[in-house]
Amino acid sequence: MGRRGWLTHDQFLDYLGAANLIPDPTQQNWRLGPVFTTATFVGYVLGGAAGAAVATVGIFLPAFVFVALSAAFVPRLRRSATAGAVLDGVNVASVALMVVAVWQLGRVALPDALTMGIAGLSVFALVRYRINSAWLIAAGGVIGWLSLAAQY
């Protein structure tokens, strides 16, 4: 952990990778599994069982409450040109925040050409052949280990 008790980039990426090893029972393309698992695991590491519970509730509860409270108002807001433009701006800002987060994590997670190649091939295999991500992570680990062993 960092000096403030926060996770380092490496720890976060390790937790996110471990979370992707756990199968998703819904078998959908966009999964909540890694988000749920990462939040729970990080909460546990930082605060034990209570931390895991708080992190799990904290990652989902605000979104559920916001959606429940705003569901009736959004269609009315969309009819207003000004409010609709504001909502469109919020959507664009959300996408921009996700792009920045992916960029920052990508810079740490993809430090060299080999890692970028593994990532690219993994994305291709995942999208084209729908290979389970656990196999892709295992294959990446083996390739990385073989690369490291070849250096010695």
N, C-alpha and C positions, 0 to 999 in steps of 0.2 A: 504494500500500500504506500501511497505517496505520503509526503510529510504532513498533510492535513487529514490523513485517514481515508483519503479517497482512493479509488482504484487507479492503477496505472493503465496506459493504453494496452500494454501487453496482457495484463490481467483481464481487462474487459474483453479483448479479442479471444483469449483462452476460454472465458466463460461463454461467450457467444458461440464459439466453435463447439464446445461441449453441449450446449443447448441444442444445436442442430443435429446431434447424434441421436437424440430422443425422437422416436417416431411420432408423427402427427396422426392421431386417430381419425381425424376428419378427412384426411387425404385431399385437401384442397391446395390450390396453387399458392395462395397467400395465407400464411399460417400464423396463428397466435402462439403456437407452441414455443418457438425460440424466445419470444418476448416474455412470455409467462415464466419459462424455465430460467432465463437469464435473470429476471427481476427477483425471482425466488432465491436463486443460488447466491446472487450478490447480497441480498438481504441477509441470508444465512451466514455468509462469510463475515459480514460487517457487524451483525447483531444477533447471531444465534437463531433459535426457532422464532422468537418474537420478531426479530428483524426480517426473517423470511415472510412471516405473516403480514407485517406492515408493508413490506415492499410489494408483495403480491396484490394486496388490496389497493395500495397506492398507485400501482401502474394502471389499473383498470377502472376503479371507482370514479375518478373525476370525469373520464370520458363518458361512462354510462350515465352519470348524473347530468352532465351537460347535454347529451343527446336527448335524454328524457325531458329535460326542461325546455329545450329549444325546438323540439320536433313540431310543436303546434305553431310556432312563430315563423319558422324559416320559409314556408310557402308564402305567407303574407309579406315577409321581408323581400322575397324575390320579385314580387310585383312592383316594388318601388325601384326605379332606375338607380337612385343613389345608394340605397341599401344593397341592391343587387351588385353594384360595382364594388362596394366594400367587401361583400362576401367573396366575390371573385378575387379581390386583392388578398384576402385571407387565404384562399386556396393557393394562389401563386406563392405567397410567403411561406406556406407550409411545405410546398414542394421545394422551394429554394433552401429551406432549413434542412430538409432531408438530403438534398444534393450536397450541401456543405458537410453534413455529418458523414456521408458516404465518402466524400473526398478526403476528409481528415483521417478517417479510419483506414481508408485505402492506402494513404501515404505510409502509414505505420505497418499495415498488414501486407503490403506488396513492396518490400524493400529492394528486390533485385529481379533480374530477367527470368530466372528459374521460377520464382514464386508467381510472377505475372503470367508466365506460360501455363503453370499448373492451374491458376485461377481461370484463365481464358478457356482452357480445355475443359475444366470442370463446368463452367457456365454452358459451354456448347453441349456437353454430354447431358447436363441436367435439362436443358431446354429441348434439345433434339431427341434424346432417347429416354428422358424422364427417369434417369438412374437415381436411386435413392441417395440422398445427400450423405448418409453415413458411409456408404461405399466410396464416395468421392473424397470425403475427409480421410478415410483410411488409406486410399490410394495416394493422396497428397502427402500423407505422413510417411508412407513407405518410400516415395520418390525423394522426399526431403532427407530421410534417413540414409538412403543409398547415396545421395549427393554428398552428404556430410562424410559418410564412410569413405567415399572415393577421394576425398581431400586428404585423408590420412594414410 
